[in-house]
């Protein structure tokens, strides 16, 4: 599941969070956050932790095939 960086960064900005703060808040490793930056596949549990920390739904940060073709 590819991350939609625009959506993720908007949510982080709305909550006034840096990548480091989100990493700590979500309780995920810096390695997992680095994978986000390299556009690598990220495990669903990491995405769920991010969503919990940002109080959002998975759809709010994941880019689906139909969105990519636009």
C-alpha positions in Angstrom: 0.0 0.0 0.0 1.7 3.2 -1.1 1.5 6.2 1.2 0.0 9.4 -0.1 2.6 11.9 1.2 0.5 14.9 0.4 -2.3 13.6 2.6 0.1 12.4 5.4 2.0 15.7 5.5 -1.2 17.7 5.5 -2.4 15.7 8.6 0.9 16.3 10.3 0.8 20.0 9.6 -2.8 20.2 10.8 -1.7 18.6 14.1 1.6 20.6 14.2 3.7 17.4 14.3 7.2 16.9 12.9 8.3 13.5 11.6 10.2 12.9 14.8 7.2 13.7 17.0 5.0 11.5 15.0 7.5 8.6 15.2 7.5 8.9 19.0 3.7 9.4 19.2 3.0 6.4 17.0 5.6 4.3 18.7 7.2 3.2 15.5 10.9 2.9 14.6 12.9 5.5 12.7 13.5 2.7 10.2 9.8 2.4 9.5 9.6 6.2 9.1 12.6 6.1 6.7 10.7 3.5 4.6 7.9 6.0 4.2 10.4 8.5 2.8 11.8 6.0 0.4 8.3 5.0 -0.9 8.9 1.4 0.2 6.1 -0.9 1.2 5.2 -0.3 4.8 3.4 -2.9 7.0 -0.2 -2.4 7.7 0.4 -2.2 11.5 2.7 0.8 11.0 0.0 2.5 8.9 -2.6 1.7 11.6 -0.3 3.2 14.3 0.1 6.4 12.2 -3.7 6.6 11.7 -4.3 6.1 15.5 -1.8 8.9 16.3 -3.2 11.2 13.7 -6.8 10.4 14.5 -7.5 9.5 10.9 -8.6 6.5 8.8 -6.4 4.4 6.6 -8.0 5.9 3.5 -6.8 9.3 4.7 -3.1 8.4 4.1 -3.1 5.5 1.7 -3.0 6.1 -2.1 -5.1 3.5 -4.0 -4.6 2.5 -7.6 -7.6 4.6 -8.8 -6.1 7.7 -7.3 -2.7 7.1 -8.9 -4.1 7.0 -12.4 -5.7 10.5 -12.2 
